């Protein structure tokens, strides 16, 4: 009977170790994906800040910034089209279509 419990304990330990390895891999993958978008957004923000013709989108509220980053990430990851991004941007911030167009070009370009 002790031998059975030993085998069971070994199987449980192996299962826990496997789960930990899989979780670590998933976290690494998720972090690298987020890092890719974060790097792209940093580049986009630097470019629009340097452009004297860019009309900054007024995002004073945290909810506006959260919406903007989720929408931008969706475009970057091809979950929405550029046309949808532009339409959503114009709806959320009327009069800033040109700003969203420039952002879309920068987010989808290499």
Backbone as CSV, one residue per row, in Angstrom:
resi,resn,N_x,N_y,N_z,CA_x,CA_y,CA_z,C_x,C_y,C_z
1,UNK,0.807,-1.194,0.000,0.000,0.000,0.000,0.852,1.261,0.000
2,UNK,1.965,1.248,0.732,2.848,2.397,0.737,3.379,2.686,-0.663
3,UNK,3.656,1.617,-1.397,4.168,1.797,-2.747,3.129,2.520,-3.608
4,UNK,1.856,2.192,-3.464,0.770,2.846,-4.210,0.699,4.330,-3.864
5,UNK,0.755,4.638,-2.553,0.705,6.040,-2.134,1.918,6.794,-2.651
6,UNK,3.074,6.138,-2.667,4.279,6.773,-3.195,4.111,7.103,-4.665
7,UNK,3.545,6.157,-5.424,3.309,6.404,-6.839,2.295,7.524,-7.039
8,UNK,1.269,7.516,-6.205,0.243,8.557,-6.299,0.850,9.921,-5.974
9,UNK,1.670,9.947,-4.940,2.328,11.199,-4.552,3.253,11.674,-5.661
10,UNK,3.945,10.756,-6.303,4.831,11.122,-7.408,4.029,11.659,-8.587
11,UNK,2.883,11.021,-8.868,2.038,11.487,-9.965,1.492,12.878,-9.673
12,UNK,1.084,13.103,-8.439,0.572,14.421,-8.053,1.672,15.464,-8.174
13,UNK,2.860,15.135,-7.692,3.981,16.068,-7.774,4.321,16.376,-9.240
14,UNK,4.307,15.335,-10.066,4.588,15.536,-11.494,3.516,16.395,-12.145
15,UNK,2.268,16.173,-11.767,1.173,16.977,-12.325,1.299,18.442,-11.919
16,UNK,1.664,18.674,-10.675,1.841,20.050,-10.200,3.007,20.712,-10.928
17,UNK,4.099,19.973,-11.079,5.261,20.520,-11.781,4.921,20.838,-13.233
18,UNK,4.181,19.947,-13.882,3.768,20.171,-15.271,2.872,21.398,-15.378
19,UNK,1.933,21.523,-14.472,1.039,22.681,-14.474,1.822,23.972,-14.285
20,UNK,2.818,23.942,-13.406,3.641,25.138,-13.174,4.423,25.519,-14.419
21,UNK,4.977,24.524,-15.109,5.730,24.794,-16.336,4.806,25.363,-17.415
22,UNK,3.636,24.767,-17.570,2.680,25.272,-18.562,2.234,26.686,-18.232
23,UNK,1.961,26.956,-16.967,1.543,28.298,-16.555,2.654,29.302,-16.815
24,UNK,3.881,28.944,-16.535,5.006,29.853,-16.779,5.143,30.146,-18.268
25,UNK,4.966,29.136,-19.100,5.028,29.342,-20.550,3.917,30.237,-21.036
26,UNK,2.732,30.062,-20.509,1.597,30.898,-20.894,1.837,32.335,-20.474
27,UNK,2.349,32.538,-19.273,2.622,33.894,-18.806,3.696,34.553,-19.651
28,UNK,4.717,33.798,-20.034,5.774,34.345,-20.876,5.220,34.725,-22.235
29,UNK,4.391,33.882,-22.833,3.787,34.174,-24.124,2.902,35.403,-24.041
30,UNK,2.068,35.470,-23.020,1.175,36.609,-22.850,1.972,37.887,-22.652
31,UNK,3.021,37.832,-21.860,3.845,39.017,-21.608,4.534,39.480,-22.885
32,UNK,5.017,38.551,-23.699,5.694,38.958,-24.930,4.705,39.543,-25.928
33,UNK,3.470,39.039,-25.934,2.452,39.611,-26.822,2.106,41.020,-26.359
34,UNK,1.926,41.209,-25.078,1.617,42.531,-24.548,2.786,43.464,-24.801
35,UNK,3.973,42.969,-24.651,5.169,43.763,-24.858,5.247,44.256,-26.303
36,UNK,4.879,43.435,-27.243,4.899,43.813,-28.652,3.952,44.999,-28.906
37,UNK,2.744,44.924,-28.373,1.790,46.028,-28.529,2.279,47.271,-27.784
38,UNK,2.770,47.079,-26.578,3.272,48.215,-25.795,4.406,48.924,-26.524
39,UNK,5.309,48.148,-27.118,6.413,48.736,-27.879,5.895,49.510,-29.085
40,UNK,4.917,48.938,-29.771,4.348,49.608,-30.939,3.671,50.909,-30.524
41,UNK,2.898,50.871,-29.418,2.216,52.086,-28.954,3.222,53.153,-28.548
42,UNK,4.318,52.767,-27.929,5.349,53.742,-27.545,5.910,54.417,-28.795
43,UNK,6.123,53.643,-29.829,6.620,54.183,-31.090,5.596,55.123,-31.734
44,UNK,4.333,54.708,-31.738,3.253,55.525,-32.311,3.134,56.845,-31.552
45,UNK,3.142,56.776,-30.242,3.007,57.986,-29.421,4.174,58.933,-29.677
46,UNK,5.379,58.404,-29.774,6.546,59.243,-30.054,6.407,59.948,-31.402
47,UNK,5.907,59.224,-32.400,5.757,59.812,-33.742,4.699,60.905,-33.767
48,UNK,3.558,60.686,-33.116,2.517,61.721,-33.161,2.900,62.935,-32.320
49,UNK,3.647,62.720,-31.243,4.120,63.848,-30.437,5.083,64.724,-31.237
50,UNK,5.850,64.109,-32.133,6.812,64.840,-32.955,6.171,65.491,-34.176
51,UNK,4.923,65.147,-34.467,4.226,65.678,-35.650,3.460,66.945,-35.263
52,UNK,3.889,68.110,-35.749,3.203,69.352,-35.385,1.788,69.454,-35.959
53,UNK,1.467,68.646,-36.950,0.132,68.679,-37.563,-0.862,67.724,-36.901
54,UNK,-0.380,66.879,-36.006,-1.264,65.917,-35.341,-2.126,66.643,-34.313
55,UNK,-3.423,66.370,-34.364,-4.381,66.959,-33.425,-4.606,65.951,-32.288
56,UNK,-4.047,66.231,-31.098,-4.187,65.275,-29.985,-5.653,65.008,-29.624
57,UNK,-5.945,63.756,-29.373,-7.293,63.335,-28.983,-7.443,63.609,-27.485
58,UNK,-8.486,64.336,-27.097,-8.647,64.680,-25.678,-9.139,63.490,-24.846
59,UNK,-8.227,62.894,-24.107,-8.567,61.731,-23.284,-8.274,62.060,-21.824
60,UNK,-9.093,62.904,-21.231,-8.883,63.305,-19.845,-9.315,62.223,-18.865
61,UNK,-10.375,61.532,-19.153,-10.911,60.528,-18.234,-10.220,59.178,-18.435
62,UNK,-10.047,58.451,-17.354,-9.429,57.120,-17.418,-10.218,56.190,-18.331
63,UNK,-11.539,56.327,-18.323,-12.377,55.470,-19.166,-12.105,55.734,-20.649
64,UNK,-11.800,56.975,-21.013,-11.457,57.299,-22.404,-10.129,56.668,-22.798
65,UNK,-9.145,56.752,-21.919,-7.837,56.165,-22.206,-7.934,54.648,-22.295
66,UNK,-8.713,54.053,-21.405,-8.905,52.601,-21.429,-9.569,52.172,-22.736
67,UNK,-10.618,52.900,-23.136,-11.293,52.603,-24.401,-10.306,52.708,-25.563
68,UNK,-9.541,53.789,-25.584,-8.587,54.028,-26.665,-7.563,52.905,-26.775
69,UNK,-6.976,52.500,-25.654,-5.960,51.455,-25.703,-6.546,50.105,-26.091
70,UNK,-7.741,49.794,-25.632,-8.383,48.533,-26.030,-8.684,48.534,-27.524
71,UNK,-9.193,49.655,-28.008,-9.521,49.769,-29.431,-8.247,49.693,-30.284
72,UNK,-7.211,50.380,-29.841,-5.943,50.375,-30.582,-5.316,48.987,-30.591
73,UNK,-5.388,48.291,-29.467,-4.853,46.937,-29.411,-5.647,45.998,-30.311
74,UNK,-6.954,46.187,-30.369,-7.790,45.363,-31.248,-7.396,45.567,-32.707
75,UNK,-7.116,46.805,-33.084,-6.670,47.066,-34.458,-5.302,46.432,-34.689
76,UNK,-4.391,46.641,-33.770,-3.030,46.109,-33.893,-3.034,44.586,-34.047
77,UNK,-3.926,43.923,-33.323,-3.986,42.462,-33.362,-4.967,41.934,-34.419
78,UNK,-5.416,42.827,-35.310,-6.313,42.476,-36.409,-7.646,41.909,-35.953
79,UNK,-8.117,42.337,-34.791,-9.424,41.901,-34.307,-10.532,42.793,-34.851
80,UNK,-10.164,43.994,-35.280,-11.094,44.893,-35.961,-10.374,45.453,-37.182
81,UNK,-11.157,45.952,-38.134,-10.566,46.530,-39.339,-10.206,47.997,-39.094
82,UNK,-9.404,48.519,-39.989,-9.050,49.930,-39.926,-10.315,50.784,-40.041
83,UNK,-11.221,50.377,-40.905,-12.470,51.118,-41.097,-13.293,51.147,-39.812
84,UNK,-13.330,50.017,-39.104,-14.063,49.956,-37.838,-13.397,50.846,-36.793
85,UNK,-12.076,50.822,-36.761,-11.311,51.671,-35.834,-11.625,53.147,-36.083
86,UNK,-11.627,53.532,-37.346,-11.909,54.930,-37.692,-13.342,55.313,-37.332
87,UNK,-14.284,54.439,-37.621,-15.690,54.718,-37.302,-15.900,54.806,-35.792
88,UNK,-15.316,53.872,-35.047,-15.441,53.891,-33.587,-14.786,55.135,-32.998
89,UNK,-13.625,55.504,-33.542,-12.917,56.684,-33.064,-13.706,57.955,-33.303
90,UNK,-14.277,58.086,-34.482,-15.072,59.279,-34.814,-16.334,59.339,-33.959
91,UNK,-16.893,58.195,-33.653,-18.092,58.150,-32.799,-17.754,58.569,-31.366
92,UNK,-16.635,58.059,-30.862,-16.228,58.352,-29.482,-15.689,59.779,-29.331
93,UNK,-14.968,60.249,-30.370,-14.350,61.577,-30.348,-14.644,62.289,-31.669
94,UNK,-15.854,62.835,-31.824,-16.207,63.517,-33.077,-15.216,64.643,-33.399
95,UNK,-14.860,64.721,-34.670,-13.943,65.770,-35.106,-12.476,65.365,-35.070
96,UNK,-12.196,64.138,-34.681,-10.815,63.676,-34.589,-10.530,62.531,-35.556
97,UNK,-11.276,62.490,-36.642,-11.096,61.432,-37.634,-9.699,61.398,-38.223
98,UNK,-9.128,62.575,-38.510,-7.776,62.621,-39.080,-6.746,62.067,-38.088
99,UNK,-6.947,62.330,-36.817,-6.036,61.806,-35.792,-6.107,60.283,-35.741
100,UNK,-7.329,59.754,-35.777,-7.483,58.295,-35.752,-6.929,57.666,-37.027
101,UNK,-7.053,58.360,-38.143,-6.518,57.843,-39.397,-4.995,57.735,-39.328
102,UNK,-4.359,58.755,-38.794,-2.900,58.713,-38.657,-2.475,57.607,-37.700
103,UNK,-3.177,57.496,-36.589,-2.871,56.426,-35.629,-3.043,55.048,-36.254
104,UNK,-4.121,54.877,-37.013,-4.379,53.584,-37.664,-3.255,53.230,-38.634
105,UNK,-2.815,54.215,-39.401,-1.711,53.962,-40.333,-0.440,53.551,-39.595
106,UNK,-0.160,54.232,-38.495,1.036,53.907,-37.720,0.921,52.560,-37.020
107,UNK,-0.262,52.231,-36.529,-0.451,50.953,-35.832,-0.394,49.755,-36.773
108,UNK,-0.852,49.936,-37.991,-0.905,48.807,-38.920,0.302,48.738,-39.840
109,UNK,1.131,49.765,-39.827,2.347,49.772,-40.649,3.482,49.040,-39.956
110,UNK,4.495,48.746,-40.696,5.634,48.000,-40.120,6.495,48.867,-39.273
